[in-house]
Amino acid sequence: MFRALRDETSANLDRWVLWSPVWFGLGAAAYLEAPVELPLPVLGLLTGTGVALWWLSRSSPRILTILAALFAFTMAGGLAAKIRSDQVSAPVIDGERAPRRLEGFVVDVVSPGAGGPRLLIAPVAVSGLAPNKTPIRVRVTIDSIDLVEPGDAVRMRAILGPPPPPAAPGSYDFARDAWFNAIGGVGFSLGDIDRTQLDPPPWRLRATMAVNAFRWRLAERIVSHMGPESGGIGAAMVTGHEAWVTPEQTEAMRASGLAHILSISGLHMAIVGGFVFGLTRLVIAAWPWLALRAPGKKIAAVAGLVAVALYLVISGAPPPAERAAITAGVAFAAILFDRQAVTLHGLALAALIILARQPEAAGAPGFQMSFAATAALIALAEAWPRPMREISVPWPIRAIQAVGAWLAVSVGASFVAGLATGPFAMQHFNRVAIWGLPANLIVAPLSSFVIMPFLAIGTALESVGWGEPFLLIAGWGVEAMVSVARKFEALGGQAVIASAPPFTLVVAFIGLMILCLWSGRLRWLGAPLALAVALWPRPTAPDVWIAADGATAAVRRGGEAILLRPDNRRFGAELWARRRGLVIGETRGFACSGYACRPDDAAPVAIALSWSRKDVPAQTLGELCTSAEIIVLRGGFAGATPSSCANRTVLSAQDFALGGAAELYRRDTGWWVVWAQPLRGRRPWSASR
């Protein structure tokens, strides 16, 4: 037994290359989560040390050489992330949101938010900001998508400020993503948006806007042919524009575990590339003269590469689509070099290319889930038994066997992919789709054989006016998919699960990689590690949450989150509630009028909130302190602190300016406050709030 385990371990040492992107990614993630900004020379020195140790250990025992190599990859990941952060460094609007006059070019129409449609704008001038302080990109929420399109030069008044900080301590930090996308300001428009004349932009921006304008017009044609109900999803799957997808559709897809279909990612690239690859091989095989003289498989691989590249351009090349295109490109390139298309080595190469180009992807839930799911599916394919093919089997029996095999593969693949992505879904999104497996099994044939192929054909033929019949067929498939999603949503589609401590996700990820990358019986040692997020005890939920600007708050009552202002900062409140495993409950226990809320006898926590930006008079503050033990002031207060505020926790604008969002825990000695800003550290993206 010990000899077998030793032989297994020795054999797996030859697979150490598969672990290189894992440790490269962990190094990049460590940089992203570090509390301070490490100097570039320090990271360069650490990387150089790792490479030197790797080189010097060549004559040492194999295990030492491998450890030195993985250390070098880890340090290289941190160095790559630092270099990338410095490269994308751009101005960020400082201070609070304020009205400004904005002139610039509409780069794209991006995914809508809770407030409505949103534009990505390249500013030319922003009032109150010097040219060297003007952001490269700003994101603005508007009233209607019918107002402008990509490429327009516009002038508007808008409330603009820095990208928002985390909605709760330790939660998703949009400002970090904005930093790596050069978005230096966000806000919403005031009044009308006027088209104007501006000096021509740089050629690169002109080219980007021209492509995005083509995508936008293509999306409009898809919606007009397929109808608003199914056309919105069709446009999202082709061009990446989600402007026509309704909130009800999004929620139904999310509750049924089908939301991944709306975002262009590996699934879409695989279907489009695979469809073109298979169709090209079929056409070549149907022409005997060509089939005998041309390498059909390699020609089909080139066609697949071209299809993936075109789809990447049409989709707008968002980071998930770019990562998926790189993975598909590596697979097709393997065919061109007479290698197996889909292997763990190919996945490792693709992941290294992605992380070298976008080290920030290591912290992106989409990349984490995609890499884990793909690794799990390839590992499943390697372990899947290969049945012997019978000779002279009657076709009815062979058909039954083929259907059974397809069903077994579909169930196994969906189950394994769900298990691989589960820890990330629980930790990042706090949602688990209860009916995700059956919903995906039903929708998989629709998306693979109806929706995506007919969308691809219809889009290709739309340039000559022949695309409508194919888009209509795709629309029927979309309608069926949405119907399935709504039926599973009605059954009680998802469960809310609180986030585990952050380290558990790293443990679960390493466990998943052991299960996927190790070959042999010892791989099952990764199973308990992979369950870390699911099984680790959750900490006690905080009693109070306060928004980053002090404009609203929520309290915990059992397993419910009670919002003091249900219509204000709703997105942040829901995000906090899900992260703590709470559901939004009925607002009761507080009397709100004017600019303040006061607790009554039914309040689970005696908290008072004043959301006026103006300083609260001392008399009003005294009244709030009389009725509550926690007083939240969006502004400040004038005059001396009233005597009634003794032994009270009073949080004002100055506290929120320094600390951001807050969570409060009841302790025997009083209230313990956890602030979001200190947890972010002193990083480039956390300097402005």
C-alpha positions, -999 to +999 in steps of 0.1 A: +000+000+000+028+025+010+046+016-022+015+023-043+010+057-025+047+065-031+044+056-068+013+077-071+030+107-055+060+103-077+039+101-108+020+133-098+053+152-094+054+151-132+021+170-132+034+200-112+030+223-143-007+220-138-004+238-105+015+268-120-016+289-128-030+280-094-001+295-075+003+323-100-033+332-093-029+329-056+000+353-057-021+378-078-050+374-053-027+380-024-016+413-039-052+423-044-062+415-008-030+429+008-037+457+034-008+478+020+007+485-014+039+467-018+067+485-037+075+472-072+112+467-063+102+444-034+080+423-055+106+422-082+132+411-057+109+383-043+102+371-079+139+371-088+147+352-056+121+326-065+135+322-100+170+319-086+160+293-061+143+274-089+174+275-110+198+266-081+176+236-070+178+218-103+202+193-089+183+190-056+156+164-048+127+168-072+102+180-045+125+209-036+128+220-073+090+219-076+084+239-044+109+265-056+092+267-090+057+272-074+072+298-051+085+316-081+051+314-098+034+328-067+057+358-065+054+363-103+016+365-098+020+393-072+045+411-094+022+409-125-007+423-105+014+452-093+026+460-128-009+458-141-022+481-113+005+507-121-002+505-159-040+512-155-034+540-130-057+569-139-074+599-122-103+592-099-128+619-088-121+628-052-146+638-025-183+635-023-207+634-053-215+668-067-233+683-097-209+688-126-211+696-163-198+667-184-188+667-220-175+636-237-180+607-260-204+578-254-181+548-255-207+521-249-240+513-233-232+490-204-253+467-183-282+485-166-282+489-128-309+493-102-313+529-113-318+523-150-297+522-182-260+532-180-235+548-203-197+545-204-184+579-213-149+591-222-149+626-207-134+655-226-141+681-199-157+679-164-164+711-146-143+716-116-116+692-127-083+701-143-074+681-175-048+661-156-075+653-129-102+643-154-110+605-154-104+585-185-139+569-182-170+576-162-202+556-159-235+575-159-270+563-152-296+578-176-333+578-179-337+561-213-315+541-237-333+558-267-314+591-260-280+583-274-258+556-289-221+547-289-200+573-308-222+603-299-206+634-285-228+646-256-231+673-230-250+669-198-253+678-162-247+649-138-241+641-102-206+626-103-184+611-076-157+584-070-166+548-075-186+536-045-168+518-016-180+484-003-216+483+008-205+465+039-173+456+057-155+429+037-180+428+008-175+433-029-154+464-037-166+479-070-139+506-067-112+479-072-129+467-104-134+503-115-096+509-110-086+481-133-112+493-159-100+530-157-134+541-145-127+571-124-162+583-116-198+572-115-231+590-111-264+599-128-276+624-153-297+655-144-321+666-170-317+663-208-287+649-226-276+671-255-257+660-286-228+684-293-197+689-314-163+680-299-128+677-314-122+643-329-110+617-303-079+596-307-080+569-333-081+541-308-112+555-291-128+562-325-122+525-335-137+513-302-168+535-305-173+524-342-173+488-331-196+495-302-219+515-325-221+485-348-228+462-319-256+485-306-273+487-340-270+450-344-286+445-310-315+468-320-321+448-351-321+415-331-346+430-307-368+442-336-368+408-352-372+386-321-395+410-302-388+427-269-396+397-247-370+373-262-350+398-282-335+414-251-319+380-241-309+373-277-291+406-279-274+400-246-262+366-258-248+380-291-236+415-284-234+416-246-259+445-244-283+437-215-303+469-219-335+451-230-334+423-204-361+430-179-355+427-141-381+399-140-362+379-165-330+384-147-344+374-114-361+343-129-328+332-146-309+338-114-333+319-092-333+289-115-295+288-118-295+299-155-281+334-151-248+323-165-265+321-199-271+358-200-234+367-197-211+359-226-185+334-213-170+301-219-203+284-226-211+307-255-176+306-269-176+268-268-210+266-285-202+291-313-166+278-318-177+242-316-207+248-340-185+264-366-158+237-361-183+209-366-201+225-395-168+231-413-157+195-408-191+183-420-189+204-452-154+192-460-163+156-453-193+160-477-170+169-505-149+138-511-124+155-534-116+181-508-117+156-479-090+135-496-067+164-502-071+188-473-065+185-435-102+189-427-097+190-389-071+217-390-091+238-415-121+235-391-099+246-362-089+277-381-126+284-389-134+279-352-106+304-343-120+329-367-155+324-353-143+329-317-124+361-327-154+376-345-177+367-316-153+383-292-154+416-313-192+415-316-196+409-278-175+440-270-147+419-256-157+421-219-131+404-196-152+372-192-155+369-230-119+376-235-109+349-210-132+324-227-118+333-261-083+327-249-093+293-235-110+284-268-081+297-288-057+274-269-079+244-276-081+251-314-043+259-315-037+225-299-056+209-329-034+228-353-003+214-336-017+178-336-024+179-299-054+169-279-078+199-279-091+198-243-067+188-216-056+200-182-023+211-197-042+232-222-063+247-195-032+255-174-017+273-204-048+293-211-051+302-174-015+315-173-021+336-204-053+350-189-036+358-156-006+373-172-028+397-192-054+403-165-039+395-131-070+411-115-090+382-128-077+362-099-101+381-076-130+380-101-158+355-092-164+348-129-129+336-136-127+316-103-160+298-112-151+293-148-116+279-141-129+256-113-158+243-135-136+237-165-109+219-145-136+197-129-152+189-163-118+180-178-109+159-148-143+142-151-137+135-188-103+119-180-119+097-153-150+088-173-150+051-184-147+045-221-173+018-230-164-007-257-182-001-290-203-031-300-203-044-336-235-049-356-259-036-330-294-028-343-299+009-347-329+011-322-307-003-295-278+019-304-301+049-303-313+040-269-277+035-257-267+069-272-296+087-255-287+070-222-250+079-225-259+115-234-282+117-204-255+103-181-229+126-194-252+156-191-262+148-155-227+141-145-213+172-161-240+195-147-236+179-112-198+182-112-198+218-126-224+227-099-202+212-071-171+230-085-188+264-086-208+260-055-182+274-030-178+305-051-215+311-055-221+307-018-192+330-008-196+357-034-233+358-042-248+340-012-272+322-034-277+286-042-301+276-070-321+247-056-333+236-090-302+245-109-294+209-120-327+200-136-331+235-150-297+233-167-304+198-180-336+210-196-322+242-211-288+227-222-302+212-255-321+244-262-291+266-258-267+243-275-287+232-305-314+259-310-306+293-294-269+298-299-266+282-334-296+300-348-285+332-332-251+328-348-266+320-382-291+348-380-265+373-369-242+363-398-270+366-423-284+398-409-258+418-429-275+407-461-310+409-447-316+371-444-313+368-407-349+372-395-361+336-400-332+322-380-336+348-353-373+340-349-364+303-343-338+314-317-365+336-302-388+305-297-359+288-279-354+319-257-391+319-248-390+283-239-359+289-218-375+318-199-406+297-194-385+270-178-367+295-156-400+310-144-415+276-135-385+267-114-385+301-098-421+295-088-411+263-070-388+283-047-358+288-068-329+297-044-316+296-009-297+324+008-265+313+025-243+335+046-207+340+036-181+320+055-148+336+068-127+346+037-099+320+043-124+292+037-127+300+000-089+296-004-091+263+014-120+252-007-103+262-039-071+243-030-093+213-022-110+215-056-077+217-073-064+186-055-096+168-067-091+180-102-054+180-108-041+151-087-043+117-104-050+088-082-067+078-049-050+106-029-071+131-048-100+124-024-080+141+004-091+173-013-128+165-007-131+177+029-111+209+020-134+216-009-164+216+016-148+243+037-171+271+026-202+249+030-194+234+064-175+261+082-196+276+111-209+311+103-201+339+127-230+356+144-246+382+122-242+418+132-271+435+149-269+467+128-258+478+093-252+514+083-246+525+047-213+541+037-227+576+038-250+572+068-281+577+046-298+545+057-295+516+081-309+481+088-312+460+120-314+423+125-345+407+139-339+369+140-332+358+104-346+390+089-331+423+080-354+453+088-346+483+067-352+518+082-356+533+047-366+505+023-364+526-008-330+541-002-297+523-009-318+491-014-291+474-034-265+478-006-289+467+020-299+436+001-262+427-005-255+431+032-285+410+041-276+381+018-240+382+029-252+376+065-278+350+055-307+373+062-339+379+042-355+414+039-384+416+064-413+439+068-403+474+081-418+479+115-407+491+149-396+526+136-415+558+132-401+579+103-411+614+094-393+644+078-356+635+078-354+611+107-365+577+120-370+569+157-374+535+173-406+525+191-412+496+216-412+470+188-378+479+174-352+450+178-325+476+183-330+512+196-314+530+167-323+565+155-314+578+120-312+613+106-305+614+069-303+652+065-270+664+051-273+695+073-260+697+108-286+685+133-294+711+161-283+702+196-320+700+207-329+675+179-298+654+187-308+654+224-343+641+214-327+614+193-304+603+221-334+601+245-352+577+222-322+555+211-289+540+221-274+543+186-277+576+168-267+578+131-263+613+116-257+616+079-245+651+085-230+665+117-244+683+147-242+719+158-233+730+193-222+710+224-231+674+228-263+671+249-262+654+282-288+628+270-261+615+246-239+603+274-233+565+271-248+566+236-231+556+204-233+586+181-220+582+145-218+613+123-206+623+088-170+625+100-171+589+111-185+577+078-160+598+058-132+579+076-147+545+080-173+540+053-200+514+058-203+499+093-216+468+111-224+470+148-224+441+173-239+442+208-214+434+235-216+434+273-196+466+274-215+484+247-215+485+209-185+472+188-183+489+155-166+473+124-158+497+096-153+489+060-126+513+051-098+499+074-104+464+059-097+478+024-062+488+034-042+517+019-045+508-018-048+529-050-085+521-054-093+528-017-078+563-015-109+581-029-144+577-015 
